[in-house]
Amino acid sequence: MKGHDIEVWSAGGDSSVSGKSSQKHFDEFALNKFGRIMKSAGVETLNCMKLAHYLPEYQRLFTKSDGSKVDFLEIGVQHGGSYRLWKNFFGEDLLRWTGIDINQKCLALNNQLAPEKGLVYCGSQADPVFLEDVASQRGEFDIVIDDGSHQSEHIIASFKTLAKHVRDGGLYIIEDVHACYWKGFRGDSDSSNALSYFLGLAHSLNVQATRHERCSKNLRPDELVTPPALIRKIELLPSMIVCHMGAPLPMIEWKAGMKSVIA
């Protein structure tokens, strides 16, 4: 396809996974509305780069919002092509997109957008004052996607500031988590890891248990972690973290039947 560049990452140099060729996997990843939008790009289309397996996940996650107005915040504008992806999926009249990038050149995209449709702000995703200012003007958000610097400390800083600005039931998604394993992205000590941070937040999903009368007195502080905003569910996928924001659902113990084999 003209205007497209595709690179396959394999675990061990084998072009097949689970008995399927990389081409077969790619075709399956692209067999959805997002795939059709990506394929429609040509040499004159603004560049949008996504790992192909994100596309069916976004189809699954965003279909519930299809047909509704969506307040969307994207960290990382870069070439400007991802706006086209979201616009064509949700519909230009339903999408209110906000982009953040540290590169001043990305502000040029504002020349092509009406503010009520989309608006780019220039600043650092690690600057809480900047993020709070953007959120005060454009939030609350239904979807936040972090496709920014991929620096672990920046990912964590952005989440700590922006998580509370996502509506109940909304999504906070971190792309390209693979960078956590690459030198230059792991943090000042080269040992911090954004994925490890979110794995730690998984303890907060069991807040009902830690507040139960039967709770152990020997829990570690990390098992009593308090997230910056309530999280209902965390999904971990290759190179992607999906936080479903909102109060955790109640744990309701249901006993059906009265007999037992050990009675």
C-alpha positions in Angstrom: 0.0 0.0 0.0 1.4 3.4 -1.0 2.0 5.6 2.0 2.3 2.7 4.4 5.3 1.3 6.2 4.9 -2.0 8.2 7.5 -3.6 10.5 7.0 -6.9 12.2 8.5 -7.6 15.6 8.9 -11.2 16.4 9.8 -13.0 19.6 12.4 -15.3 18.1 12.9 -14.6 14.5 10.0 -16.8 13.4 7.5 -15.1 11.0 4.7 -17.3 12.3 2.9 -17.1 15.7 0.4 -19.7 16.8 0.6 -21.3 13.4 -0.4 -18.1 11.6 1.8 -15.9 9.5 2.4 -12.3 10.4 0.4 -11.3 7.3 -2.6 -13.4 8.6 -2.4 -11.7 12.0 -2.1 -8.3 10.4 -5.2 -9.0 8.2 -7.2 -10.0 11.3 -6.1 -7.0 13.3 -7.2 -4.7 10.4 -10.5 -6.3 9.9 -12.6 -3.6 11.6 -13.6 0.0 11.2 -10.2 1.3 12.5 -8.4 -0.9 10.1 -10.4 0.5 7.2 -9.6 4.0 8.3 -5.9 3.2 8.5 -5.9 1.6 5.1 -7.5 4.6 3.5 -4.4 6.7 4.2 -2.3 7.7 1.2 1.0 9.4 0.7 -0.6 12.8 1.3 -2.3 11.8 4.5 -0.9 12.9 7.9 1.0 10.1 9.5 -0.6 8.0 12.2 1.5 5.1 13.7 -0.2 2.4 15.8 0.6 -1.2 16.7 -1.8 -3.1 14.6 -3.2 -5.2 17.5 -4.5 -2.0 19.1 -7.1 -1.7 16.4 -9.5 -4.5 17.4 -9.0 -3.5 21.0 -10.1 0.1 20.3 -13.0 -1.3 18.2 -14.1 -3.3 21.3 -13.5 -0.5 23.8 -15.0 2.4 21.8 -18.0 0.8 20.2 -20.1 1.6 23.3 -19.4 5.3 22.6 -20.2 5.1 18.9 -23.1 7.5 18.2 -22.5 9.5 21.4 -20.6 12.7 22.0 -17.0 12.0 23.1 -14.6 14.3 25.0 -11.2 12.9 24.0 -7.8 13.9 25.3 -4.7 12.6 23.5 -1.2 13.0 24.9 1.2 13.1 21.9 0.1 14.7 18.6 3.4 14.2 16.7 2.5 14.1 13.0 -1.2 14.9 13.5 -2.6 11.8 11.8 -4.3 10.2 14.8 -6.9 12.9 14.9 -8.1 11.6 11.6 -8.4 8.1 13.0 -10.6 9.2 15.9 -12.6 11.7 13.8 -13.5 9.0 11.2 -14.4 6.5 13.9 -16.6 8.6 16.2 -17.7 11.2 13.6 -16.5 14.8 13.3 -19.6 16.2 14.8 -19.5 13.9 17.9 -15.8 14.1 18.7 -14.4 16.9 20.8 -10.7 16.2 20.6 -7.9 17.8 22.6 -4.3 17.1 21.8 -1.2 17.8 23.9 2.4 17.9 22.7 5.6 19.4 23.8 6.6 20.3 20.2 5.4 23.8 19.2 5.2 22.7 15.5 2.1 20.6 16.4 0.1 23.8 17.0 0.0 24.0 13.2 -2.8 21.5 13.3 -5.0 24.2 14.9 -5.1 25.9 11.5 -7.1 23.0 10.2 -9.5 22.6 13.1 -12.4 24.5 14.6 -11.8 24.7 18.4 -15.1 23.0 19.1 -13.9 20.1 17.0 -10.3 19.8 18.1 -7.6 21.9 19.7 -3.9 21.4 20.3 -2.1 22.7 23.4 1.7 22.8 23.8 3.3 21.8 27.0 4.8 18.9 29.0 2.8 15.9 30.0 4.8 15.9 33.2 3.8 19.4 34.2 0.8 19.2 36.5 0.0 22.9 36.3 -0.2 22.7 32.5 -2.3 19.6 32.6 -4.7 21.0 35.2 -5.1 24.1 33.0 -6.0 22.0 29.9 -8.4 19.9 32.0 -10.1 23.0 33.3 -10.8 24.2 29.8 -11.5 21.0 28.0 -12.5 18.3 30.6 -14.1 16.2 31.8 -12.9 13.5 29.5 -14.5 10.3 28.3 -11.3 8.9 26.9 -7.6 9.8 27.6 -4.9 8.2 25.6 -1.2 8.6 26.5 0.8 8.3 23.4 3.3 10.9 24.5 7.0 10.6 25.4 6.7 7.0 26.6 9.0 8.0 29.5 7.9 6.0 32.6 8.1 9.0 34.9 6.0 11.1 32.5 3.4 8.4 32.1 3.0 8.1 35.9 3.0 11.9 36.4 0.3 12.4 33.7 -1.9 9.7 35.2 -1.6 11.2 38.7 -2.9 14.5 37.4 -5.4 13.6 34.8 -7.1 10.4 36.2 -9.4 12.4 38.3 -10.6 14.3 35.2 -12.0 11.2 33.5 -15.7 10.7 33.8 -17.1 7.7 35.7 -17.1 4.8 33.3 -14.5 6.5 31.1 -11.2 5.1 29.9 -7.6 6.0 30.5 -5.3 4.2 28.1 -1.5 4.0 27.9 0.0 3.0 24.6 3.4 1.7 23.7 4.2 0.3 27.1 7.0 -1.7 25.4 9.1 1.4 25.9 9.3 0.5 29.6 11.8 -2.2 28.7 13.9 0.0 26.5 16.9 2.0 27.7 16.3 5.7 27.8 12.6 5.3 28.8 12.8 3.6 32.2 13.4 6.6 34.3 16.4 8.4 35.9 17.5 5.3 37.7 16.9 3.0 34.7 14.9 0.8 37.1 11.5 2.5 37.3 8.8 1.1 35.2 5.3 2.5 34.4 3.9 -1.0 34.1 5.0 -1.8 37.6 3.2 1.3 38.8 -0.1 0.2 37.4 0.5 -3.4 38.6 0.7 -1.9 42.0 -2.5 0.0 41.5 -4.2 -3.4 40.9 -4.4 -3.8 44.7 -6.9 -0.9 44.8 -9.4 -3.0 42.9 -9.9 -5.1 46.0 -10.7 -2.2 48.4 -13.8 -4.1 49.6 -11.6 -6.9 50.8 -9.0 -4.6 52.5 -11.9 -2.9 54.4 -13.6 -6.1 55.4 -13.8 -7.1 59.0 -11.8 -10.2 58.1 -8.9 -8.2 56.7 -5.5 -9.3 57.9 -3.6 -6.9 60.2 -0.4 -7.7 58.3 -1.0 -6.1 55.0 1.9 -4.2 53.5 1.5 -0.5 52.7 1.7 -1.3 49.0 -1.4 -3.6 49.4 -3.3 -0.6 50.7 -2.4 1.7 47.8 -4.8 4.6 47.1 -5.0 5.5 43.4 -5.2 9.1 42.2 -8.8 8.4 41.1 -11.0 5.4 41.5 -10.4 2.5 39.1 -13.0 -0.1 38.3 -10.9 -2.4 36.1 -7.4 -2.6 34.7 -6.7 -4.5 31.5 -3.1 -5.5 30.5 -2.5 -6.2 26.9 0.8 -6.4 24.9 2.2 -2.8 25.1 -1.1 -1.4 26.3 -2.7 -0.6 29.7 -6.4 0.1 29.8 -7.9 1.6 33.0 -11.7 1.6 33.3 -12.2 4.6 35.6 -14.9 4.7 38.3 -15.8 3.3 41.6 -15.1 -0.5 41.9 -18.3 -2.6 41.6 -19.5 -4.0 44.9 -18.5 -7.5 45.8 -21.7 -9.4 46.5 -21.3 -12.9 48.0 -24.1 -15.1 46.7 -24.8 -18.5 48.2 -27.2 -20.6 46.3 -28.3 -24.0 47.7 -28.2 -25.3 51.3 -26.5 -28.7 51.1 -22.9 -29.6 51.1 -20.8 -32.8 50.3 -18.8 -32.2 53.4 -21.7 -31.9 55.8 
